[in-house]
Amino acid sequence: MPKLKTKSSVKKRFKVTASGLIKVQQAGKRHGMIKRTPKFIRNARGTTVLSEADAKIVRKFMPYDR
């Protein structure tokens, strides 16, 4: 069986924690801040952990980072 390639976009956007969860930047802060509430902007700081359904999809693209 040949080696599988990791998706370049995935290795830039996601990290795997020691417990195996997928960590990702909060979404929604690139543009259009004027229409966002201050509470939304505040809550979208930092990183978050993906839901298990989304993490399952992302794991397929990074076969050696489990």
N, C-alpha and C positions, 0 to 999 in steps of 0.2 A: 504494500500500500504506500503510495507516495505521501510526502509531507503535505499538510494543508497550509494554505496561506492565510495570514491574519489580515482582515480588512484594514487598510491604512486609516480610514476615517474613524473606525472604532477604537484603534489604539490611541488616537489623539483625544477622543472625547470621553472615554470611560476608563475607570480604574477598578480593580478587584480588591476588596478589603480582605483582611486576614481570615475573616469568617466566611468569605466566599460571596459576599453581597456585591452588587455592582453600584459604584458611586459615580455620580454625574453632576455637572453644573446645573443650577436651576435655570429653567427656560423662561423666555419672555422679556429679556432685558436688553435686546439689541437695538431696538428703535421704538418710536412711538411712546416715549415715557410721559409725554404731556397728557395722554388720555388714561394713563394708569393711576390708580390711587396710591397715595404714599404708603398705605399698608401693604399693598401688593409688592411695591418696589422693595420695601423693607424685608418682607417675607421671602423674596426671591434672591436674597444674598446667599453666597456660599454654595454648598453642595447638598445633594439629597441622595437617598437610596432608591433605586428603581424598584417598582413592584415586581413580584415574582414572574408574572406573565410577560412583562417587558424584558426582564433580565434573561429569560429563557431564549428570547429572540436574539439578544445581544451576544449571549454565550456562543451561539452557532458561528459568529463571525470572528471569535477569538478562541480557537480550539485549544491552545496550550496555556491559557491563563485561567486556571480553575481554582 
